[in-house]
C-alpha cells in the first residue's frame, strides 16, 4: 500500500474512541474539495471569457492595420495590397476607411466611427459581416457592384414624383448599425438614417458638413 493511501485510510477508518479525528478529517476533505472546485470553476470562467473576447476582437478586425500618420489614407492601396498578399505569412488583405460621423434619425442622434469596406475583401480578413443577425449584409455587395458599373442613372422628371422618390431611396447606400446604436436611434431593418461627416466641402461660408 502506498504511503498516501495508508495515511488516508488511517484517518478515515478511525476507531470509535477516535471518532472526533474522523469527523475533523471529513470536514477538512470537504473544505479542500470545495476550494479546489471553486478554483477550477473560476479558472474555467476566466479562460472562457478571455477566449470569447479574443475571438470577438480578432474576428471583427484584421490582426494588423496599416495607417498613415497624417490619417489621409493610402492612395496606392491596390498595389500595396498586391505586394502584401505575396508575403509568406500574410493570409489575406482588405482595404477599409474609418471616419467619425454623426448618425441621426429624426430627433435622435449619436456619434459613431463609420467603416467603409469592400464586402468581398472584408470577408477574407474578418467575420464582421457574418455577425449580422437582423437583415442581411448582401445589400453591401449589391451596392459595391452597382458602384463599379459605369454610366449615370437617368434623372427623375420631378423631385416630388413618387417613382423618383422610390428610386432615390433604393439608390441610397446601405449601412449596418450595431444593436445598441440601432436601439438608441429607434432604427430597424430598412430604416433611413442620416449620416453627417465633418469632412465636408469648403464654401464661401466655411466648411459645410456633408
C-alpha positions in Angstrom: 0.0 0.0 0.0 1.3 3.4 -0.9 2.1 5.8 1.9 -0.6 8.3 0.8 -3.3 5.6 0.9 -2.0 4.4 4.2 -2.3 7.8 5.8 -5.7 8.4 4.3 -7.1 5.0 5.5 -5.6 5.6 8.9 -7.6 8.8 9.5 -10.7 7.8 7.5 -11.0 4.5 9.4 -10.6 5.8 12.9 -11.7 3.7 15.8 -14.7 4.6 17.9 -12.6 6.4 20.5 -11.0 8.4 17.7 -14.3 9.4 16.1 -13.5 13.1 16.5 -10.5 12.7 14.3 -12.6 11.1 11.6 -15.2 14.0 11.7 -12.4 16.6 11.5 -10.8 14.7 8.6 -14.1 14.5 6.8 -14.7 18.3 7.2 -11.1 19.0 6.1 -11.6 16.9 3.0 -14.9 18.5 2.1 -13.3 22.0 2.6 -10.4 21.2 0.4 -12.7 19.7 -2.3 -14.9 22.8 -2.2 -11.9 25.1 -2.5 -10.4 23.2 -5.4 -13.8 23.0 -7.2 -14.3 26.8 -6.8 -10.8 27.4 -8.2 -11.4 25.1 -11.2 -14.8 26.9 -11.9 -13.3 30.3 -11.6 -10.4 29.5 -13.9 -12.7 27.9 -16.4 -15.0 31.0 -16.5 -11.9 33.3 -16.8 -10.4 31.3 -19.6 -13.7 31.0 -21.4 -14.4 34.8 -21.1 -10.8 35.5 -22.3 -11.1 33.2 -25.3 -14.6 34.6 -26.3 -13.3 38.2 -26.0 -10.2 37.3 -28.1 -12.3 35.6 -30.7 -14.7 38.5 -31.0 -11.9 41.1 -31.2 -9.8 39.2 -33.7 -12.9 38.1 -35.6 -14.2 41.7 -36.2 -11.0 43.2 -37.5 -7.7 42.1 -39.1 -4.7 41.3 -36.9 -2.6 44.2 -38.4 -3.8 47.6 -39.5 -1.7 49.9 -41.7 -2.5 53.6 -41.3 -0.8 56.8 -42.4 0.4 59.2 -39.7 -1.4 62.0 -41.4 -4.7 60.0 -41.5 -5.2 61.0 -45.1 -5.5 57.5 -46.5 -3.2 55.4 -48.7 -3.6 56.4 -52.3 -1.8 53.4 -53.9 -3.5 50.9 -51.7 -4.2 48.4 -54.5 -0.5 48.0 -55.3 0.3 47.8 -51.6 -2.3 45.0 -51.2 -0.8 43.1 -54.1 2.7 43.3 -52.5 1.5 42.3 -49.1 -0.5 39.4 -50.4 2.7 37.9 -51.8 4.3 37.8 -48.4 4.8 34.3 -46.9 2.8 34.9 -43.6 0.1 37.1 -45.0 -3.2 35.2 -45.3 -5.3 37.9 -46.8 -5.6 41.7 -47.1 -8.5 44.1 -47.3 -8.9 47.9 -47.6 -11.0 50.0 -45.2 -11.8 53.6 -44.5 -12.6 54.9 -41.0 -14.4 58.2 -40.4 -16.0 59.8 -37.4 -19.6 60.8 -38.3 -22.9 61.7 -36.7 -25.7 59.3 -37.4 -29.2 60.6 -36.8 -32.8 59.5 -37.3 -35.4 62.1 -36.6 -34.6 63.9 -33.3 -32.2 61.1 -32.2 -28.5 61.3 -33.0 -25.3 59.7 -31.9 -21.7 59.9 -32.8 -20.0 56.9 -34.4 -17.0 55.6 -36.3 -18.0 54.7 -39.8 -16.1 51.9 -41.5 -16.2 51.7 -45.3 -15.3 48.4 -46.8 -15.4 46.1 -49.9 -17.5 43.2 -48.7 -15.7 40.5 -50.8 -12.3 41.6 -49.5 -13.5 42.1 -45.9 -14.8 38.5 -45.6 -11.2 37.3 -46.2 -9.8 39.0 -43.1 -12.7 39.1 -40.6 -16.1 37.6 -39.6 -17.7 41.0 -39.1 -20.3 40.6 -41.9 -21.1 37.1 -40.6 -22.3 38.5 -37.3 -25.3 40.3 -38.8 -28.4 38.9 -37.0 -31.1 41.2 -38.4 -31.4 41.9 -42.1 -28.6 40.8 -44.4 -25.2 42.1 -45.5 -26.0 41.3 -49.1 -27.0 44.9 -49.7 -23.4 46.0 -49.2 -22.3 43.6 -52.0 -25.0 44.8 -54.3 -24.1 48.4 -53.6 -20.4 47.7 -54.4 -21.4 46.0 -57.7 -23.6 48.9 -58.7 -20.8 51.4 -57.9 -18.4 49.6 -60.2 -20.8 49.8 -63.1 -20.3 52.8 -65.4 -23.0 55.2 -66.6 -25.2 57.6 -64.8 -28.8 56.8 -63.9 -31.4 58.9 -65.7 -32.7 61.8 -63.6 -36.3 61.8 -62.4 -38.5 64.3 -64.2 -39.7 65.8 -60.9 -38.2 65.7 -57.4 -41.7 65.2 -56.0 -42.5 62.3 -58.4 -43.4 59.2 -56.4 -41.3 57.0 -58.7 -38.4 59.3 -58.4 -38.6 59.3 -54.6 -38.6 55.5 -54.6 -35.7 55.4 -57.0 -33.7 57.7 -54.7 -34.5 55.7 -51.6 -33.5 52.5 -53.4 -30.2 54.1 -54.6 -29.2 55.1 -51.0 -26.1 53.2 -49.9 -26.8 50.6 -47.2 -25.3 50.8 -43.7 -25.1 48.3 -40.9 -25.6 49.6 -37.4 -24.7 48.0 -34.1 -27.5 46.7 -31.9 -27.1 49.3 -29.2 -26.9 52.2 -31.7 -30.0 50.9 -33.6 -32.0 50.7 -30.4 -31.0 54.2 -29.3 -31.9 55.6 -32.7 -35.1 53.6 -33.0 -33.9 52.1 -36.3 -34.9 48.8 -37.7 -34.2 46.9 -40.9 -34.8 49.2 -44.0 -34.9 52.3 -41.8 -33.4 55.5 -43.3 -30.7 57.3 -41.2 -28.8 60.5 -41.9 -25.0 60.2 -41.8 -23.2 63.6 -41.4 -19.5 63.8 -41.9 -17.5 66.8 -40.6 -15.2 66.4 -43.6 -17.4 68.4 -45.8 -17.0 70.9 -48.7 -15.3 74.3 -48.4 -17.7 77.1 -49.4 -17.6 80.9 -49.1 -19.4 80.4 -45.8 -16.8 78.0 -44.4 -16.8 74.2 -44.1 -20.2 72.7 -44.7 -20.7 69.1 -43.5 -22.0 66.6 -46.0 
